[in-house]
Amino acid sequence: MNPGPVALQPLSPDEAQGVPREIQLTVHDASGQVYLPLQVWLQEVRYEPAQYEIALREISAEALLDGSVWCVFVVFASAIDAPAT
């Protein structure tokens, strides 16, 4: 349940450490090199059945699952920190 607006509170140094690196979401390339993204954004786009034909002009049929398309956007701190494309 969402408690609604809450006041900001200072964090202890331990709390400010964040998520341990070994359980953070990472990106791996084909060679197994691991990259730590700065930001990951997951977006669901829902289509009504009447719009499927329009959607399939821009995406593959495999991408449309139960009327939804899931898009993942990954941002890295710099080109050096990102996998080669």
PDB file with SEQRES, HELIX, SHEET and CRYST1 records, atoms N, CA, C and O in Angstrom:
SEQRES   1 A   85  MET ASN PRO GLY PRO VAL ALA LEU GLN PRO LEU SER PRO          
SEQRES   2 A   85  ASP GLU ALA GLN GLY VAL PRO ARG GLU ILE GLN LEU THR          
SEQRES   3 A   85  VAL HIS ASP ALA SER GLY GLN VAL TYR LEU PRO LEU GLN          
SEQRES   4 A   85  VAL TRP LEU GLN GLU VAL ARG TYR GLU PRO ALA GLN TYR          
SEQRES   5 A   85  GLU ILE ALA LEU ARG GLU ILE SER ALA GLU ALA LEU LEU          
SEQRES   6 A   85  ASP GLY SER VAL TRP CYS VAL PHE VAL VAL PHE ALA SER          
SEQRES   7 A   85  ALA ILE ASP ALA PRO ALA THR                                  
HELIX    1 AA1 GLU A   15  GLN A   17  5                                   3    
HELIX    2 AA2 ARG A   21  ILE A   23  5                                   3    
HELIX    3 AA3 PRO A   49  GLN A   51  5                                   3    
HELIX    4 AA4 TYR A   52  ALA A   55  1                                   4    
HELIX    5 AA5 ALA A   61  ALA A   63  5                                   3    
SHEET    1 AA1 2 VAL A  27  HIS A  28  0                                        
SHEET    2 AA1 2 VAL A  34  TYR A  35 -1                                        
SHEET    1 AA2 2 GLN A  39  ARG A  46  0                                        
SHEET    2 AA2 2 SER A  68  VAL A  75 -1                                        
CRYST1    1.000    1.000    1.000  90.00  90.00  90.00 P 1           1          
ATOM      1  N   MET A   1       0.842  -1.180   0.000  1.00  0.00           N  
ATOM      2  CA  MET A   1       0.000   0.000   0.000  1.00  0.00           C  
ATOM      3  C   MET A   1       0.882   1.236   0.000  1.00  0.00           C  
ATOM      4  O   MET A   1       1.913   1.280   0.672  1.00  0.00           O  
ATOM      5  N   ASN A   2       0.474   2.221  -0.747  1.00  0.00           N  
ATOM      6  CA  ASN A   2       1.191   3.485  -0.810  1.00  0.00           C  
ATOM      7  C   ASN A   2       0.769   4.346   0.373  1.00  0.00           C  
ATOM      8  O   ASN A   2      -0.411   4.671   0.500  1.00  0.00           O  
ATOM      9  N   PRO A   3       1.721   4.728   1.256  1.00  0.00           N  
ATOM     10  CA  PRO A   3       1.354   5.522   2.418  1.00  0.00           C  
ATOM     11  C   PRO A   3       1.041   6.978   2.073  1.00  0.00           C  
ATOM     12  O   PRO A   3       0.606   7.740   2.935  1.00  0.00           O  
ATOM     13  N   GLY A   4       1.259   7.361   0.822  1.00  0.00           N  
ATOM     14  CA  GLY A   4       1.045   8.759   0.443  1.00  0.00           C  
ATOM     15  C   GLY A   4       2.303   9.565   0.696  1.00  0.00           C  
ATOM     16  O   GLY A   4       3.367   8.994   0.936  1.00  0.00           O  
ATOM     17  N   PRO A   5       2.198  10.886   0.646  1.00  0.00           N  
ATOM     18  CA  PRO A   5       3.379  11.743   0.860  1.00  0.00           C  
ATOM     19  C   PRO A   5       3.971  11.536   2.252  1.00  0.00           C  
ATOM     20  O   PRO A   5       3.252  11.402   3.242  1.00  0.00           O  
ATOM     21  N   VAL A   6       5.280  11.514   2.298  1.00  0.00           N  
ATOM     22  CA  VAL A   6       5.986  11.393   3.570  1.00  0.00           C  
ATOM     23  C   VAL A   6       7.122  12.408   3.592  1.00  0.00           C  
ATOM     24  O   VAL A   6       7.607  12.825   2.541  1.00  0.00           O  
ATOM     25  N   ALA A   7       7.536  12.798   4.768  1.00  0.00           N  
ATOM     26  CA  ALA A   7       8.638  13.744   4.915  1.00  0.00           C  
ATOM     27  C   ALA A   7       9.957  13.049   4.594  1.00  0.00           C  
ATOM     28  O   ALA A   7      10.133  11.866   4.886  1.00  0.00           O  
ATOM     29  N   LEU A   8      10.875  13.790   3.994  1.00  0.00           N  
ATOM     30  CA  LEU A   8      12.211  13.253   3.739  1.00  0.00           C  
ATOM     31  C   LEU A   8      12.977  13.167   5.045  1.00  0.00           C  
ATOM     32  O   LEU A   8      12.875  14.050   5.896  1.00  0.00           O  
ATOM     33  N   GLN A   9      13.742  12.103   5.197  1.00  0.00           N  
ATOM     34  CA  GLN A   9      14.546  11.895   6.398  1.00  0.00           C  
ATOM     35  C   GLN A   9      15.988  11.653   5.980  1.00  0.00           C  
ATOM     36  O   GLN A   9      16.228  11.010   4.958  1.00  0.00           O  
ATOM     37  N   PRO A  10      16.950  12.151   6.743  1.00  0.00           N  
ATOM     38  CA  PRO A  10      18.353  11.866   6.404  1.00  0.00           C  
ATOM     39  C   PRO A  10      18.642  10.376   6.556  1.00  0.00           C  
ATOM     40  O   PRO A  10      18.055   9.698   7.399  1.00  0.00           O  
ATOM     41  N   LEU A  11      19.556   9.879   5.725  1.00  0.00           N  
ATOM     42  CA  LEU A  11      19.962   8.469   5.787  1.00  0.00           C  
ATOM     43  C   LEU A  11      21.251   8.337   6.575  1.00  0.00           C  
ATOM     44  O   LEU A  11      22.083   9.245   6.601  1.00  0.00           O  
ATOM     45  N   SER A  12      21.396   7.201   7.208  1.00  0.00           N  
ATOM     46  CA  SER A  12      22.668   6.899   7.861  1.00  0.00           C  
ATOM     47  C   SER A  12      23.670   6.551   6.762  1.00  0.00           C  
ATOM     48  O   SER A  12      23.261   6.248   5.641  1.00  0.00           O  
ATOM     49  N   PRO A  13      24.968   6.586   7.054  1.00  0.00           N  
ATOM     50  CA  PRO A  13      25.952   6.195   6.037  1.00  0.00           C  
ATOM     51  C   PRO A  13      25.705   4.784   5.490  1.00  0.00           C  
ATOM     52  O   PRO A  13      25.898   4.545   4.298  1.00  0.00           O  
ATOM     53  N   ASP A  14      25.282   3.852   6.345  1.00  0.00           N  
ATOM     54  CA  ASP A  14      24.998   2.491   5.880  1.00  0.00           C  
ATOM     55  C   ASP A  14      23.800   2.461   4.939  1.00  0.00           C  
ATOM     56  O   ASP A  14      23.831   1.772   3.919  1.00  0.00           O  
ATOM     57  N   GLU A  15      22.743   3.204   5.272  1.00  0.00           N  
ATOM     58  CA  GLU A  15      21.549   3.250   4.411  1.00  0.00           C  
ATOM     59  C   GLU A  15      21.857   3.906   3.068  1.00  0.00           C  
ATOM     60  O   GLU A  15      21.264   3.546   2.051  1.00  0.00           O  
ATOM     61  N   ALA A  16      22.778   4.866   3.061  1.00  0.00           N  
ATOM     62  CA  ALA A  16      23.113   5.591   1.834  1.00  0.00           C  
ATOM     63  C   ALA A  16      23.945   4.756   0.867  1.00  0.00           C  
ATOM     64  O   ALA A  16      24.143   5.157  -0.279  1.00  0.00           O  
ATOM     65  N   GLN A  17      24.433   3.607   1.310  1.00  0.00           N  
ATOM     66  CA  GLN A  17      25.249   2.750   0.450  1.00  0.00           C  
ATOM     67  C   GLN A  17      24.454   2.188  -0.718  1.00  0.00           C  
ATOM     68  O   GLN A  17      25.035   1.874  -1.757  1.00  0.00           O  
ATOM     69  N   GLY A  18      23.148   2.055  -0.575  1.00  0.00           N  
ATOM     70  CA  GLY A  18      22.324   1.553  -1.661  1.00  0.00           C  
ATOM     71  C   GLY A  18      22.346   0.037  -1.771  1.00  0.00           C  
ATOM     72  O   GLY A  18      22.657  -0.668  -0.811  1.00  0.00           O  
ATOM     73  N   VAL A  19      22.015  -0.441  -2.944  1.00  0.00           N  
ATOM     74  CA  VAL A  19      21.918  -1.873  -3.206  1.00  0.00           C  
ATOM     75  C   VAL A  19      23.320  -2.441  -3.408  1.00  0.00           C  
ATOM     76  O   VAL A  19      24.102  -1.869  -4.167  1.00  0.00           O  
ATOM     77  N   PRO A  20      23.657  -3.547  -2.752  1.00  0.00           N  
ATOM     78  CA  PRO A  20      24.983  -4.143  -2.951  1.00  0.00           C  
ATOM     79  C   PRO A  20      25.221  -4.475  -4.429  1.00  0.00           C  
ATOM     80  O   PRO A  20      24.313  -4.931  -5.124  1.00  0.00           O  
ATOM     81  N   ARG A  21      26.425  -4.247  -4.891  1.00  0.00           N  
ATOM     82  CA  ARG A  21      26.760  -4.422  -6.311  1.00  0.00           C  
ATOM     83  C   ARG A  21      26.426  -5.831  -6.819  1.00  0.00           C  
ATOM     84  O   ARG A  21      26.001  -5.983  -7.964  1.00  0.00           O  
ATOM     85  N   GLU A  22      26.612  -6.860  -5.985  1.00  0.00           N  
ATOM     86  CA  GLU A  22      26.389  -8.230  -6.452  1.00  0.00           C  
ATOM     87  C   GLU A  22      24.921  -8.541  -6.751  1.00  0.00           C  
ATOM     88  O   GLU A  22      24.631  -9.547  -7.399  1.00  0.00           O  
ATOM     89  N   ILE A  23      23.993  -7.701  -6.292  1.00  0.00           N  
ATOM     90  CA  ILE A  23      22.577  -7.949  -6.616  1.00  0.00           C  
ATOM     91  C   ILE A  23      21.969  -6.824  -7.457  1.00  0.00           C  
ATOM     92  O   ILE A  23      20.752  -6.783  -7.639  1.00  0.00           O  
ATOM     93  N   GLN A  24      22.799  -5.910  -7.972  1.00  0.00           N  
ATOM     94  CA  GLN A  24      22.313  -4.859  -8.851  1.00  0.00           C  
ATOM     95  C   GLN A  24      22.043  -5.429 -10.246  1.00  0.00           C  
ATOM     96  O   GLN A  24      22.688  -6.387 -10.673  1.00  0.00           O  
ATOM     97  N   LEU A  25      21.096  -4.836 -10.936  1.00  0.00           N  
ATOM     98  CA  LEU A  25      20.783  -5.225 -12.307  1.00  0.00           C  
ATOM     99  C   LEU A  25      21.953  -4.842 -13.202  1.00  0.00           C  
ATOM    100  O   LEU A  25      22.423  -3.705 -13.166  1.00  0.00           O  
ATOM    101  N   THR A  26      22.423  -5.792 -14.004  1.00  0.00           N  
ATOM    102  CA  THR A  26      23.541  -5.539 -14.908  1.00  0.00           C  
ATOM    103  C   THR A  26      23.176  -5.944 -16.328  1.00  0.00           C  
ATOM    104  O   THR A  26      22.208  -6.670 -16.555  1.00  0.00           O  
ATOM    105  N   VAL A  27      23.969  -5.461 -17.276  1.00  0.00           N  
ATOM    106  CA  VAL A  27      23.820  -5.807 -18.684  1.00  0.00           C  
ATOM    107  C   VAL A  27      25.066  -6.585 -19.084  1.00  0.00           C  
ATOM    108  O   VAL A  27      26.186  -6.177 -18.776  1.00  0.00           O  
ATOM    109  N   HIS A  28      24.867  -7.707 -19.771  1.00  0.00           N  
ATOM    110  CA  HIS A  28      25.990  -8.546 -20.211  1.00  0.00           C  
ATOM    111  C   HIS A  28      26.015  -8.561 -21.735  1.00  0.00           C  
ATOM    112  O   HIS A  28      24.968  -8.683 -22.371  1.00  0.00           O  
ATOM    113  N   ASP A  29      27.207  -8.436 -22.326  1.00  0.00           N  
ATOM    114  CA  ASP A  29      27.297  -8.554 -23.779  1.00  0.00           C  
ATOM    115  C   ASP A  29      27.561 -10.014 -24.157  1.00  0.00           C  
ATOM    116  O   ASP A  29      27.655 -10.877 -23.284  1.00  0.00           O  
ATOM    117  N   ALA A  30      27.679 -10.281 -25.436  1.00  0.00           N  
ATOM    118  CA  ALA A  30      27.832 -11.652 -25.926  1.00  0.00           C  
ATOM    119  C   ALA A  30      29.097 -12.327 -25.394  1.00  0.00           C  
ATOM    120  O   ALA A  30      29.139 -13.551 -25.268  1.00  0.00           O  
ATOM    121  N   SER A  31      30.124 -11.538 -25.081  1.00  0.00           N  
ATOM    122  CA  SER A  31      31.377 -12.125 -24.584  1.00  0.00           C  
ATOM    123  C   SER A  31      31.353 -12.362 -23.077  1.00  0.00           C  
ATOM    124  O   SER A  31      32.281 -12.956 -22.527  1.00  0.00           O  
ATOM    125  N   GLY A  32      30.290 -11.898 -22.405  1.00  0.00           N  
ATOM    126  CA  GLY A  32      30.192 -12.074 -20.960  1.00  0.00           C  
ATOM    127  C   GLY A  32      30.627 -10.865 -20.158  1.00  0.00           C  
ATOM    128  O   GLY A  32      30.533 -10.874 -18.931  1.00  0.00           O  
ATOM    129  N   GLN A  33      31.104  -9.817 -20.832  1.00  0.00           N  
ATOM    130  CA  GLN A  33      31.477  -8.577 -20.143  1.00  0.00           C  
ATOM    131  C   GLN A  33      30.242  -8.005 -19.455  1.00  0.00           C  
ATOM    132  O   GLN A  33      29.154  -7.981 -20.031  1.00  0.00           O  
ATOM    133  N   VAL A  34      30.420  -7.544 -18.215  1.00  0.00           N  
ATOM    134  CA  VAL A  34      29.312  -7.031 -17.413  1.00  0.00           C  
ATOM    135  C   VAL A  34      29.363  -5.500 -17.385  1.00  0.00           C  
ATOM    136  O   VAL A  34      30.427  -4.908 -17.201  1.00  0.00           O  
ATOM    137  N   TYR A  35      28.208  -4.875 -17.568  1.00  0.00           N  
ATOM    138  CA  TYR A  35      28.093  -3.420 -17.552  1.00  0.00           C  
ATOM    139  C   TYR A  35      27.033  -3.020 -16.535  1.00  0.00           C  
ATOM    140  O   TYR A  35      25.978  -3.647 -16.445  1.00  0.00           O  
ATOM    141  N   LEU A  36      27.322  -1.979 -15.776  1.00  0.00           N  
ATOM    142  CA  LEU A  36      26.385  -1.479 -14.778  1.00  0.00           C  
ATOM    143  C   LEU A  36      25.695  -0.240 -15.343  1.00  0.00           C  
ATOM    144  O   LEU A  36      26.338   0.796 -15.512  1.00  0.00           O  
ATOM    145  N   PRO A  37      24.403  -0.330 -15.637  1.00  0.00           N  
ATOM    146  CA  PRO A  37      23.713   0.829 -16.184  1.00  0.00           C  
ATOM    147  C   PRO A  37      23.480   1.895 -15.117  1.00  0.00           C  
ATOM    148  O   PRO A  37      23.394   1.597 -13.926  1.00  0.00           O  
ATOM    149  N   LEU A  38      23.381   3.120 -15.561  1.00  0.00           N  
ATOM    150  CA  LEU A  38      23.067   4.232 -14.679  1.00  0.00           C  
ATOM    151  C   LEU A  38      21.570   4.270 -14.393  1.00  0.00           C  
ATOM    152  O   LEU A  38      21.138   4.605 -13.290  1.00  0.00           O  
ATOM    153  N   GLN A  39      20.786   3.917 -15.419  1.00  0.00           N  
ATOM    154  CA  GLN A  39      19.329   3.975 -15.297  1.00  0.00           C  
ATOM    155  C   GLN A  39      18.703   2.925 -16.204  1.00  0.00           C  
ATOM    156  O   GLN A  39      19.189   2.682 -17.309  1.00  0.00           O  
ATOM    157  N   VAL A  40      17.625   2.304 -15.739  1.00  0.00           N  
ATOM    158  CA  VAL A  40      16.851   1.366 -16.542  1.00  0.00           C  
ATOM    159  C   VAL A  40      15.397   1.806 -16.457  1.00  0.00           C  
ATOM    160  O   VAL A  40      14.866   2.047 -15.373  1.00  0.00           O  
ATOM    161  N   TRP A  41      14.769   1.904 -17.614  1.00  0.00           N  
ATOM    162  CA  TRP A  41      13.382   2.341 -17.672  1.00  0.00           C  
ATOM    163  C   TRP A  41      12.599   1.269 -18.411  1.00  0.00           C  
ATOM    164  O   TRP A  41      12.935   0.925 -19.545  1.00  0.00           O  
ATOM    165  N   LEU A  42      11.571   0.744 -17.787  1.00  0.00           N  
ATOM    166  CA  LEU A  42      10.715  -0.281 -18.368  1.00  0.00           C  
ATOM    167  C   LEU A  42       9.355   0.346 -18.630  1.00  0.00           C  
ATOM    168  O   LEU A  42       8.740   0.920 -17.731  1.00  0.00           O  
ATOM    169  N   GLN A  43       8.894   0.231 -19.866  1.00  0.00           N  
ATOM    170  CA  GLN A  43       7.621   0.837 -20.246  1.00  0.00           C  
ATOM    171  C   GLN A  43       6.731  -0.205 -20.912  1.00  0.00           C  
ATOM    172  O   GLN A  43       7.165  -0.925 -21.811  1.00  0.00           O  
ATOM    173  N   GLU A  44       5.493  -0.277 -20.466  1.00  0.00           N  
ATOM    174  CA  GLU A  44       4.498  -1.133 -21.097  1.00  0.00           C  
ATOM    175  C   GLU A  44       3.589  -0.254 -21.944  1.00  0.00           C  
ATOM    176  O   GLU A  44       3.047   0.742 -21.464  1.00  0.00           O  
ATOM    177  N   VAL A  45       3.427  -0.631 -23.207  1.00  0.00           N  
ATOM    178  CA  VAL A  45       2.496   0.062 -24.101  1.00  0.00           C  
ATOM    179  C   VAL A  45       1.374  -0.917 -24.396  1.00  0.00           C  
ATOM    180  O   VAL A  45       1.613  -2.014 -24.901  1.00  0.00           O  
ATOM    181  N   ARG A  46       0.157  -0.521 -24.083  1.00  0.00           N  
ATOM    182  CA  ARG A  46      -0.997  -1.407 -24.282  1.00  0.00           C  
ATOM    183  C   ARG A  46      -1.793  -0.962 -25.503  1.00  0.00           C  
ATOM    184  O   ARG A  46      -2.024   0.227 -25.723  1.00  0.00           O  
ATOM    185  N   TYR A  47      -2.202  -1.944 -26.282  1.00  0.00           N  
ATOM    186  CA  TYR A  47      -2.994  -1.692 -27.482  1.00  0.00           C  
ATOM    187  C   TYR A  47      -4.342  -2.385 -27.363  1.00  0.00           C  
ATOM    188  O   TYR A  47      -4.431  -3.514 -26.882  1.00  0.00           O  
ATOM    189  N   GLU A  48      -5.373  -1.711 -27.799  1.00  0.00           N  
ATOM    190  CA  GLU A  48      -6.687  -2.328 -27.920  1.00  0.00           C  
ATOM    191  C   GLU A  48      -6.654  -3.254 -29.134  1.00  0.00           C  
ATOM    192  O   GLU A  48      -5.911  -2.987 -30.078  1.00  0.00           O  
ATOM    193  N   PRO A  49      -7.436  -4.334 -29.137  1.00  0.00           N  
ATOM    194  CA  PRO A  49      -7.428  -5.245 -30.285  1.00  0.00           C  
ATOM    195  C   PRO A  49      -7.634  -4.536 -31.629  1.00  0.00           C  
ATOM    196  O   PRO A  49      -7.060  -4.950 -32.637  1.00  0.00           O  
ATOM    197  N   ALA A  50      -8.432  -3.492 -31.654  1.00  0.00           N  
ATOM    198  CA  ALA A  50      -8.657  -2.751 -32.906  1.00  0.00           C  
ATOM    199  C   ALA A  50      -7.387  -2.047 -33.393  1.00  0.00           C  
ATOM    200  O   ALA A  50      -7.299  -1.671 -34.562  1.00  0.00           O  
ATOM    201  N   GLN A  51      -6.400  -1.865 -32.500  1.00  0.00           N  
ATOM    202  CA  GLN A  51      -5.157  -1.174 -32.859  1.00  0.00           C  
ATOM    203  C   GLN A  51      -4.009  -2.121 -33.190  1.00  0.00           C  
ATOM    204  O   GLN A  51      -2.925  -1.664 -33.553  1.00  0.00           O  
ATOM    205  N   TYR A  52      -4.224  -3.434 -33.072  1.00  0.00           N  
ATOM    206  CA  TYR A  52      -3.140  -4.385 -33.305  1.00  0.00           C  
ATOM    207  C   TYR A  52      -2.533  -4.217 -34.695  1.00  0.00           C  
ATOM    208  O   TYR A  52      -1.311  -4.236 -34.848  1.00  0.00           O  
ATOM    209  N   GLU A  53      -3.374  -4.056 -35.696  1.00  0.00           N  
ATOM    210  CA  GLU A  53      -2.865  -3.922 -37.064  1.00  0.00           C  
ATOM    211  C   GLU A  53      -1.957  -2.704 -37.186  1.00  0.00           C  
ATOM    212  O   GLU A  53      -0.931  -2.763 -37.863  1.00  0.00           O  
ATOM    213  N   ILE A  54      -2.319  -1.619 -36.548  1.00  0.00           N  
ATOM    214  CA  ILE A  54      -1.493  -0.407 -36.573  1.00  0.00           C  
ATOM    215  C   ILE A  54      -0.172  -0.661 -35.849  1.00  0.00           C  
ATOM    216  O   ILE A  54       0.891  -0.284 -36.342  1.00  0.00           O  
ATOM    217  N   ALA A  55      -0.239  -1.294 -34.689  1.00  0.00           N  
ATOM    218  CA  ALA A  55       0.969  -1.571 -33.907  1.00  0.00           C  
ATOM    219  C   ALA A  55       1.929  -2.468 -34.682  1.00  0.00           C  
ATOM    220  O   ALA A  55       3.142  -2.267 -34.637  1.00  0.00           O  
ATOM    221  N   LEU A  56       1.389  -3.450 -35.387  1.00  0.00           N  
ATOM    222  CA  LEU A  56       2.239  -4.410 -36.101  1.00  0.00           C  
ATOM    223  C   LEU A  56       2.923  -3.812 -37.328  1.00  0.00           C  
ATOM    224  O   LEU A  56       3.753  -4.469 -37.957  1.00  0.00           O  
ATOM    225  N   ARG A  57       2.586  -2.596 -37.666  1.00  0.00           N  
ATOM    226  CA  ARG A  57       3.326  -1.897 -38.733  1.00  0.00           C  
ATOM    227  C   ARG A  57       4.696  -1.458 -38.236  1.00  0.00           C  
ATOM    228  O   ARG A  57       5.615  -1.257 -39.030  1.00  0.00           O  
ATOM    229  N   GLU A  58       4.834  -1.306 -36.902  1.00  0.00           N  
ATOM    230  CA  GLU A  58       6.068  -0.785 -36.328  1.00  0.00           C  
ATOM    231  C   GLU A  58       6.854  -1.816 -35.525  1.00  0.00           C  
ATOM    232  O   GLU A  58       8.045  -1.622 -35.281  1.00  0.00           O  
ATOM    233  N   ILE A  59       6.213  -2.904 -35.112  1.00  0.00           N  
ATOM    234  CA  ILE A  59       6.885  -3.908 -34.286  1.00  0.00           C  
ATOM    235  C   ILE A  59       6.675  -5.290 -34.887  1.00  0.00           C  
ATOM    236  O   ILE A  59       5.801  -5.484 -35.732  1.00  0.00           O  
ATOM    237  N   SER A  60       7.475  -6.240 -34.449  1.00  0.00           N  
ATOM    238  CA  SER A  60       7.285  -7.615 -34.914  1.00  0.00           C  
ATOM    239  C   SER A  60       6.113  -8.245 -34.168  1.00  0.00           C  
ATOM    240  O   SER A  60       5.780  -7.827 -33.059  1.00  0.00           O  
ATOM    241  N   ALA A  61       5.503  -9.229 -34.767  1.00  0.00           N  
ATOM    242  CA  ALA A  61       4.353  -9.892 -34.156  1.00  0.00           C  
ATOM    243  C   ALA A  61       4.725 -10.532 -32.818  1.00  0.00           C  
ATOM    244  O   ALA A  61       3.884 -10.615 -31.922  1.00  0.00           O  
ATOM    245  N   GLU A  62       5.985 -10.992 -32.669  1.00  0.00           N  
ATOM    246  CA  GLU A  62       6.426 -11.617 -31.425  1.00  0.00           C  
ATOM    247  C   GLU A  62       6.483 -10.620 -30.269  1.00  0.00           C  
ATOM    248  O   GLU A  62       6.412 -11.021 -29.107  1.00  0.00           O  
ATOM    249  N   ALA A  63       6.608  -9.342 -30.568  1.00  0.00           N  
ATOM    250  CA  ALA A  63       6.712  -8.322 -29.519  1.00  0.00           C  
ATOM    251  C   ALA A  63       5.363  -7.980 -28.895  1.00  0.00           C  
ATOM    252  O   ALA A  63       5.310  -7.447 -27.787  1.00  0.00           O  
ATOM    253  N   LEU A  64       4.286  -8.278 -29.590  1.00  0.00           N  
ATOM    254  CA  LEU A  64       2.944  -7.977 -29.089  1.00  0.00           C  
ATOM    255  C   LEU A  64       2.411  -9.192 -28.335  1.00  0.00           C  
ATOM    256  O   LEU A  64       2.025 -10.189 -28.946  1.00  0.00           O  
ATOM    257  N   LEU A  65       2.392  -9.103 -27.009  1.00  0.00           N  
ATOM    258  CA  LEU A  65       1.948 -10.208 -26.163  1.00  0.00           C  
ATOM    259  C   LEU A  65       0.733  -9.773 -25.363  1.00  0.00           C  
ATOM    260  O   LEU A  65       0.805  -8.849 -24.554  1.00  0.00           O  
ATOM    261  N   ASP A  66      -0.378 -10.445 -25.596  1.00  0.00           N  
ATOM    262  CA  ASP A  66      -1.617 -10.121 -24.884  1.00  0.00           C  
ATOM    263  C   ASP A  66      -1.960  -8.635 -24.973  1.00  0.00           C  
ATOM    264  O   ASP A  66      -2.471  -8.046 -24.020  1.00  0.00           O  
ATOM    265  N   GLY A  67      -1.676  -8.048 -26.114  1.00  0.00           N  
ATOM    266  CA  GLY A  67      -2.024  -6.645 -26.335  1.00  0.00           C  
ATOM    267  C   GLY A  67      -1.016  -5.646 -25.813  1.00  0.00           C  
ATOM    268  O   GLY A  67      -1.242  -4.439 -25.902  1.00  0.00           O  
ATOM    269  N   SER A  68       0.103  -6.126 -25.267  1.00  0.00           N  
ATOM    270  CA  SER A  68       1.115  -5.231 -24.707  1.00  0.00           C  
ATOM    271  C   SER A  68       2.456  -5.408 -25.395  1.00  0.00           C  
ATOM    272  O   SER A  68       2.805  -6.493 -25.859  1.00  0.00           O  
ATOM    273  N   VAL A  69       3.195  -4.312 -25.448  1.00  0.00           N  
ATOM    274  CA  VAL A  69       4.577  -4.319 -25.901  1.00  0.00           C  
ATOM    275  C   VAL A  69       5.398  -3.755 -24.751  1.00  0.00           C  
ATOM    276  O   VAL A  69       5.077  -2.693 -24.218  1.00  0.00           O  
ATOM    277  N   TRP A  70       6.456  -4.463 -24.368  1.00  0.00           N  
ATOM    278  CA  TRP A  70       7.334  -4.001 -23.304  1.00  0.00           C  
ATOM    279  C   TRP A  70       8.597  -3.433 -23.916  1.00  0.00           C  
ATOM    280  O   TRP A  70       9.256  -4.093 -24.719  1.00  0.00           O  
ATOM    281  N   CYS A  71       8.936  -2.214 -23.540  1.00  0.00           N  
ATOM    282  CA  CYS A  71      10.140  -1.540 -24.028  1.00  0.00           C  
ATOM    283  C   CYS A  71      11.092  -1.334 -22.861  1.00  0.00           C  
ATOM    284  O   CYS A  71      10.679  -0.936 -21.772  1.00  0.00           O  
ATOM    285  N   VAL A  72      12.357  -1.607 -23.094  1.00  0.00           N  
ATOM    286  CA  VAL A  72      13.377  -1.400 -22.076  1.00  0.00           C  
ATOM    287  C   VAL A  72      14.380  -0.398 -22.615  1.00  0.00           C  
ATOM    288  O   VAL A  72      14.945  -0.582 -23.693  1.00  0.00           O  
ATOM    289  N   PHE A  73      14.594   0.661 -21.855  1.00  0.00           N  
ATOM    290  CA  PHE A  73      15.562   1.688 -22.206  1.00  0.00           C  
ATOM    291  C   PHE A  73      16.663   1.641 -21.151  1.00  0.00           C  
ATOM    292  O   PHE A  73      16.382   1.725 -19.955  1.00  0.00           O  
ATOM    293  N   VAL A  74      17.905   1.508 -21.585  1.00  0.00           N  
ATOM    294  CA  VAL A  74      19.034   1.407 -20.666  1.00  0.00           C  
ATOM    295  C   VAL A  74      19.959   2.591 -20.920  1.00  0.00           C  
ATOM    296  O   VAL A  74      20.348   2.854 -22.058  1.00  0.00           O  
ATOM    297  N   VAL A  75      20.306   3.301 -19.848  1.00  0.00           N  
ATOM    298  CA  VAL A  75      21.178   4.465 -19.936  1.00  0.00           C  
ATOM    299  C   VAL A  75      22.473   4.153 -19.179  1.00  0.00           C  
ATOM    300  O   VAL A  75      22.448   3.652 -18.055  1.00  0.00           O  
ATOM    301  N   PHE A  76      23.589   4.458 -19.814  1.00  0.00           N  
ATOM    302  CA  PHE A  76      24.893   4.280 -19.184  1.00  0.00           C  
ATOM    303  C   PHE A  76      25.510   5.643 -18.920  1.00  0.00           C  
ATOM    304  O   PHE A  76      25.142   6.623 -19.566  1.00  0.00           O  
ATOM    305  N   ALA A  77      26.449   5.718 -17.975  1.00  0.00           N  
ATOM    306  CA  ALA A  77      27.047   6.984 -17.602  1.00  0.00           C  
ATOM    307  C   ALA A  77      27.806   7.625 -18.769  1.00  0.00           C  
ATOM    308  O   ALA A  77      27.852   8.850 -18.879  1.00  0.00           O  
ATOM    309  N   SER A  78      28.396   6.808 -19.631  1.00  0.00           N  
ATOM    310  CA  SER A  78      29.120   7.311 -20.785  1.00  0.00           C  
ATOM    311  C   SER A  78      29.268   6.195 -21.803  1.00  0.00           C  
ATOM    312  O   SER A  78      28.937   5.044 -21.523  1.00  0.00           O  
ATOM    313  N   ALA A  79      29.762   6.532 -22.976  1.00  0.00           N  
ATOM    314  CA  ALA A  79      29.998   5.511 -24.010  1.00  0.00           C  
ATOM    315  C   ALA A  79      31.044   4.504 -23.527  1.00  0.00           C  
ATOM    316  O   ALA A  79      31.013   3.343 -23.934  1.00  0.00           O  
ATOM    317  N   ILE A  80      31.949   4.925 -22.685  1.00  0.00           N  
ATOM    318  CA  ILE A  80      32.985   4.026 -22.146  1.00  0.00           C  
ATOM    319  C   ILE A  80      32.343   2.979 -21.246  1.00  0.00           C  
ATOM    320  O   ILE A  80      32.803   1.839 -21.186  1.00  0.00           O  
ATOM    321  N   ASP A  81      31.279   3.366 -20.545  1.00  0.00           N  
ATOM    322  CA  ASP A  81      30.617   2.459 -19.613  1.00  0.00           C  
ATOM    323  C   ASP A  81      29.578   1.570 -20.269  1.00  0.00           C  
ATOM    324  O   ASP A  81      28.980   0.724 -19.603  1.00  0.00           O  
ATOM    325  N   ALA A  82      29.354   1.746 -21.562  1.00  0.00           N  
ATOM    326  CA  ALA A  82      28.290   1.013 -22.268  1.00  0.00           C  
ATOM    327  C   ALA A  82      28.873  -0.083 -23.160  1.00  0.00           C  
ATOM    328  O   ALA A  82      30.002   0.029 -23.639  1.00  0.00           O  
ATOM    329  N   PRO A  83      28.093  -1.144 -23.376  1.00  0.00           N  
ATOM    330  CA  PRO A  83      28.550  -2.172 -24.307  1.00  0.00           C  
ATOM    331  C   PRO A  83      28.555  -1.645 -25.729  1.00  0.00           C  
ATOM    332  O   PRO A  83      27.793  -0.738 -26.065  1.00  0.00           O  
ATOM    333  N   ALA A  84      29.406  -2.208 -26.557  1.00  0.00           N  
ATOM    334  CA  ALA A  84      29.447  -1.822 -27.972  1.00  0.00           C  
ATOM    335  C   ALA A  84      28.156  -2.251 -28.646  1.00  0.00           C  
ATOM    336  O   ALA A  84      27.576  -3.280 -28.299  1.00  0.00           O  
ATOM    337  N   THR A  85      27.717  -1.468 -29.599  1.00  0.00           N  
ATOM    338  CA  THR A  85      26.494  -1.820 -30.336  1.00  0.00           C  
ATOM    339  C   THR A  85      26.812  -2.279 -31.728  1.00  0.00           C  
ATOM    340  O   THR A  85      25.905  -2.615 -32.490  1.00  0.00           O  
TER     341      THR A  85                                                      
END                                                                             
